[in-house]
Structures are given as C-alpha cells and as structure tokens.
Amino acid sequence: MAHTKGKDSLGPAHKPGRRRKVVHVFTEGKVTEPEYIKIVRDRAGVTGVEVRIANASAPGSQRKPVKLVEAAVRLMCEETRNAKRSKLEKKFWPAVWCLFDRDQHDSIESAMKQADEAGVRVAFSHPCFEVWRLLHHKHVTGTFGGVCDMAAARLPFANSVANLKAVLPEQIPEGSYAEAKQRALKMNAGHEEHVPKVLRDPYTDVFDFVEQGMGVTSY
C-alpha cells in the first residue's frame, strides 16, 4: 500500500464548514492495519470522524509498542494543547490511538501504562492482529502459544494469497463485523479477570477502536 509522507487521512472528504473529530492512529504494522482501516472507512461512508494514520512513513525501528506509545503521547500533548488554545469544543478534541500486538515484544505492560496515563487509547491483540481478521470467519478456540504465524495459518485464504499481510476487501465479508465482535467477546471471556491482558492468548479488543475510535458500528 503506497503512503504519502507524513500523515495519511483515511475516509471520504468532508464538506466545508462541517467539523469532524480527528483520530490519529499509530499502527505497528505498515500494511495490515492501515489497509484494514481503509476498507472499513470506505464501507462505512461518511461518519463524524476523520481517521489519520499518524506514522505512515515510520521505519520498522519506530513501530515497536514502546516507540509507538512515546510518539503517540507526544502527539496527544500537542493536539490537546492546540485544542485548548483554539477553544475547540471538547467533543471535537482530537483522539490518539495505538494498534499493536503482543508478538514477542518487551515492555508491553509499561507501554500500556504510559498510554493510559496520557489518555492515549490502545487496541491490543495477542498474539497479533490476525486474530481479529480470523474472527470475521470463525470462532477462535485454544491458544496460539504466542505465535502469530499459527493464527495467520488459520485464515481461510492463507494458502491462496501471495502476501498475507495485505488486507483485501473480499477477505472481510460484508456484514461480518457484528459476528466478529461477538466471537471476540466470547473468546476474551475465556480468560479469568485476574490474568493480565498481555498474557491472554488469544485476545483482541480491536472492536473498541472500530466503534470508539472510528465511529463505526457495522460493515
């Protein structure tokens, strides 16, 4: 997926004079998550939210969870300061989200704590975003042992595409969101409350980003 330098805005152009809330998103993946977001936005049509990929041109070294959160916190402070200075209605204040996976990353809990303290929202998947993709097709049971490739291998199109990281519209069935969310909730409920989120395998709360971040409730 080609990216312009800087921040990519995903979503239909809005009419002059109609204010929309801006949501900045830092994604761990350079391809998968941004392409998924674009597909969802295209299907949803005009909403009250303008989604911008904040780290579209960032190199891989800056896409680890800790680095994502550090950049997100800086942007959050800047955007909040600007919103206050311009006396923007609070309901229109920009929001900042991070989408990242458990994978084999270090300091995940520290990154989540830092994000929470700064008002940055996190959508988290264990072992990876592919769990959320898989839930659009079937229930997910058992554990992946923290191995993303095991989740990716269960995708129904895993053996028929050249690049599994690329997300194609036909890989997300029309009208599949509600069922994917219900499957995710059931899957997540299989973990005891006392188990830290970073140890819940499998797990995903990407649906929170879809609804609370993007303002989308169906696709």
N, C-alpha and C positions, 0 to 999 in steps of 0.2 A: 504494500500500500504506500503510495507516494505521499510524502508530507511536505508542507511548506515550512520554511524556517520559522521557529517560534511557536506560537500557539495556534492550533487548528480549531476552528469553530465548526461544530457538527450540528446540523439542523437547518431547517428552512429559513430563508431570510425573513426578517420580521418587518412589519410596516412601520414607516417613520412615525415617531410620536407614541408608539406603543411600547412601554418599558417591559422588559423581561428580566427575570433573575438570571444572573450569570453563575454557572457552576464550573469551576476549574477542576480538572481531573488529572491526577498523576498516575500513570499506569506502569506497572512493572514490565509488561510486555510491550514491544514496539509495534506489533502487528495484531495479535489476537484480540486484546481488549478494545483497542481503538476501532477495529473493524466491526466487532460486535456492537459497540455503542452506535456506530454509524447506521448499521442495519436497523437497530431498534428505533433510532430517531427518525429514520426515513419512513418506517412503518407507522410510527405514532403521529406523524404530521406535526402541525403547529401546537406547541404547548406554551406554558408560561415560563419556560426555561431555555436558556441558551447554553449548551454544553461546549466547553472548550478543553481540548487536550493540552494540558499545560507543559508537558515535557516531550512533545512530538519529536524534537530533534536531539534529545538527550542520548549520549552514548550509553552502552551497556553498563559501564562502571558507575553510572549515576542512577541506575534503575534498581538497586538493592533497596529493600524496605526502609532501612535507616536513612539512606540518602534521599529517597522519595519523601519521607516524612520531614526531613530537615528542610528541603526545598518547599514543601507544602506549607510548613509553619511560617517560613519567611514570607511567602505569598499571602497567607492568611492575615498576617500582621499588616502588610502593606495594603491589602484590599479593605480591611476593617478601618484602617486609618483614613483611607481615601473616602470611604462611605460616610464616616463621621464628619469629615471636613466638608463634604458636599451636601450634608444634611439629607442624605438619602433615607427614605422610609425603611425601617428595619426589615420589613418583609421582602425588600428588594436587595438587601445586602448580599454580596457575593458569598458563595459557599465554596469550600475546598474539600475534595475527596482524594483518597489514595486507594488504588486497587492493587493488592499484592497477594502473593501465595506463601504458604509455609515452605514448600520445597525443602532445601537444605540450608536455609538462611540462618544466620546467627542474629541474636538481639531482637527477635520479633516482638517479644513482650515489652522490651524497652521502647521500641518504635511505636507500638500501640499506645503505651502510656504517654509518650511525648505528644502524640497526635491528639489524644483525648484531652490533655491539659491545655492544648492550644485551640481546641474547638474544630480540629480537622477530623473529618469523618473517614472511617476505614471500612472497605468492603474486603473481606478476607476469605480465602478458600484454602482448604487443606485436602490433598497435597497441592492442588493447583486449580486454575480457572476451568480446566477441562471437566471437573466435576459438575460445574454449573451447566456446561454445554451438554453433558451426558444426561442430566436431569430433564432436558427437553425431550428426551426419547424414552427413558425408562427409569424405574426406581433404582436407587443405588444401595446395595447392601454390602456387608463385610467391610474390610479395611484394605487400604492400598499400601500399607506399610510405609507411608510417606513417599512413595514412588510415583511421580506424575505420569511416567510412561505407562503404568498399569491402568491408570484412569483413561488416558488417551486411547489406549488399545481397545477399550470397550465401546468407543464411539462407533456407531453403525457404518460410518463411511471411512473408518480408519485405514482400510486396505485399498481404497479406491481413489484416493486423492494424492497428489504429488507433495503438497505442503499442508500438513495437518494444522500448522499454526494459523494459516489463513482461514478466516471465517467467511463462508459463503451463505447468501440468503436462504438457499434451499436446505442448508444444514440446520436451520432454525424453523421448524414447521410453523405455518401460520396458525395463530391462536393457541400456541403451546405454552405461553407464559404462565397462565394460572395453574396449569397442572405441574409445570416445573417448580413453581413456588411451593405448592402443596407437597410435592415429593421432597423438596429441600427441608421443609419444616418437619416432616416425618423423619427424615434422615437425621437431622440435627437433634431431634428429641430423643434419639437413641443414646445420647451421651448424658451422663449424670451432670447435674449443675455444678458440682464441685470440681469437675475436670476443667483445667484451664483451656481456653479456646484454642491455643496453639497446639494442644495435644489431642484435639478432637479430629479423628481421621475415620471417615470423611466428614467434611463440613464446608458449608458456604453460606454467606449471607449477602450475596450479590444482589438478591431481590430487594434488599433495603436501599441499595444505590439506585436501582431501577426506579423505585417508587419515590423515595425521599430525595434522591439526588436529581434524577432526570424528569421526575414528574409524570412517569408513565405507569399505567396500571394494567395495560393489556397490549399484546402484539401477536 
